[in-house]
Amino acid sequence: MNVSIQEILTQAFAFAILLFILKRLAWKPILELLDSRRHKIASEFSEIEQTKKVLDQLKVDYEQKLAHIQEEMRAKLADAIQEGKKLSREIQETARKQAKEILDKAKEDIALEAAKAQVTLRKEMAGLVFQATEHLIHEKVTNQKDEEMILRFIKELDDSKERVTKS
């Protein structure tokens, strides 16, 4: 080995001076930079943990609100169903009342029309009896008393007809 002690000592001395200069000028700022970086990373981890806690709390709040909203929705849906049933019953009852009124009115109209038809039929029958009597007798019957007698006769026929149909 051709290494001389003087070279080794010179290099060791140069290395020691370099270390001293680096320690004075660069070592402290490098350590401060590393410390600040370590503190920054630690504070960011702390912020992340706090954010996780806040997010977990928000999630719990959200789930509670969602459950509450679903509960309200079910209650409103049940109320709407009850209201629909009530309206349905009211509509059905109104329809029944209207149908009954229409039926009663129709019965009254039919009874009125039947009475009108009976009066008209009696008059027509009286006229026909007059015509038949006229043809039989060959003279026109115009006397008021004769007309009353014929109407009474028709009424008696109707009464006897009603008695027959009732029995």
C-alpha positions in Angstrom: 0.0 0.0 0.0 1.3 3.2 -1.0 -0.7 5.3 1.2 1.2 7.7 3.3 0.2 8.8 6.7 0.6 12.4 5.8 -2.1 12.0 3.1 -4.4 10.2 5.5 -3.9 12.9 8.2 -4.5 15.7 5.6 -7.7 14.1 4.4 -8.8 13.4 8.0 -8.1 17.1 8.9 -9.9 18.3 5.8 -12.9 16.1 6.7 -12.9 17.4 10.3 -12.9 21.0 9.0 -15.7 20.2 6.5 -17.7 18.6 9.4 -17.1 21.7 11.5 -18.2 24.0 8.7 -21.2 21.9 7.9 -22.2 21.7 11.6 -21.9 25.4 12.0 -23.6 26.4 8.8 -25.8 23.6 7.4 -26.4 21.1 10.2 -28.6 23.3 12.4 -30.8 24.5 9.5 -31.1 20.9 8.2 -32.2 19.7 11.7 -34.6 22.6 12.0 -36.0 21.8 8.6 -36.5 18.1 9.6 -38.1 19.1 12.9 -40.5 21.5 11.3 -41.4 18.8 8.8 -42.0 16.3 11.6 -44.2 18.8 13.5 -46.1 19.6 10.3 -46.7 15.9 9.6 -47.8 15.3 13.2 -50.2 18.3 13.1 -51.6 17.0 9.7 -52.2 13.6 11.3 -53.9 15.3 14.2 -56.2 17.3 11.8 -57.0 14.1 9.9 -58.0 12.4 13.2 -60.2 15.4 14.1 -61.7 15.4 10.7 -62.4 11.6 11.0 -64.2 12.3 14.3 -66.2 15.1 12.8 -67.1 12.9 9.8 -68.1 10.0 12.1 -70.4 12.4 14.1 -71.9 13.8 10.9 -72.5 10.3 9.7 -74.3 9.4 13.0 -76.3 12.6 12.8 -77.2 11.9 9.1 -78.3 8.4 9.9 -80.5 9.7 12.8 -82.0 12.4 10.6 -82.6 9.9 7.8 -84.4 7.5 10.3 -86.5 10.4 11.5 -87.4 11.4 8.0 -88.4 7.9 7.1 -90.5 7.7 10.3 -92.2 11.0 9.4 -92.7 9.7 5.8 -94.4 6.6 7.1 -96.6 8.6 9.4 -97.6 11.0 6.6 -98.2 8.1 4.3 -100.5 6.5 6.9 -102.3 9.8 7.4 -102.8 10.1 3.6 -104.2 6.6 3.5 -106.6 7.3 6.3 -107.6 10.6 4.6 -108.1 8.7 1.3 -110.3 6.1 3.0 -112.3 8.8 4.7 -112.8 10.7 1.3 -113.8 7.4 -0.3 -116.4 6.7 2.3 -117.8 10.3 2.0 -117.9 10.0 -1.8 -119.7 6.6 -1.6 -122.2 8.0 0.9 -122.8 11.1 -1.2 -123.3 8.9 -4.3 -125.8 6.7 -2.4 -127.7 9.7 -1.2 -127.8 11.1 -4.8 -128.9 7.8 -6.2 -131.7 7.5 -3.6 -132.8 11.1 -4.4 -132.8 10.3 -8.1 -134.7 7.1 -7.5 -137.3 8.8 -5.3 -137.7 11.6 -7.9 -138.1 9.1 -10.6 -140.8 7.3 -8.6 -142.6 10.5 -8.0 -142.4 11.4 -11.7 -143.7 7.9 -12.6 -146.6 8.3 -10.1 -147.4 11.7 -11.5 -147.3 10.5 -15.1 -149.4 7.5 -14.2 -152.0 9.8 -12.6 -152.0 12.0 -15.6 -152.3 9.0 -17.9 -155.3 7.8 -15.8 -157.0 11.1 -16.1 -156.4 11.2 -19.8 -157.5 7.7 -20.2 -160.8 8.4 -18.3 -161.5 11.3 -20.5 -160.7 9.3 -23.6 -162.9 6.5 -22.3 -165.7 8.9 -21.7 -165.3 10.2 -25.2 -165.4 6.7 -26.6 -168.4 5.8 -24.5 -170.1 9.0 -25.8 -169.2 8.0 -29.4 -170.4 4.4 -28.8 -173.6 5.6 -27.2 -174.1 8.1 -30.0 -173.7 5.4 -32.6 -176.1 3.2 -30.8 -178.7 5.7 -30.3 -177.9 7.7 -33.4 -178.1 10.9 -31.6 -175.4 13.0 -29.9 -175.3 13.0 -26.1 -174.5 16.4 -24.9 -176.1 16.6 -21.6 -173.8 17.3 -18.6 -175.6 14.9 -16.4 -175.1 12.1 -18.9 -171.3 12.8 -18.9 -171.2 12.7 -15.1 -173.1 9.4 -15.1 -170.6 7.9 -17.6 -167.6 9.2 -15.6 -169.1 7.6 -12.4 -169.6 4.4 -14.3 -165.9 4.4 -15.4 -164.8 5.1 -11.9 -166.8 2.2 -10.6 -165.2 0.0 -13.3 -161.8 1.1 -12.2 -162.6 0.5 -8.5 -163.9 -3.0 -9.3 -160.8 -3.6 -11.4 -158.6 -2.6 -8.5 -160.4 -4.9 -6.1 -159.9 -7.8 -8.5 -156.2 -7.1 -8.9 -155.7 -6.8 -5.1 -157.3 -10.1 -4.5 
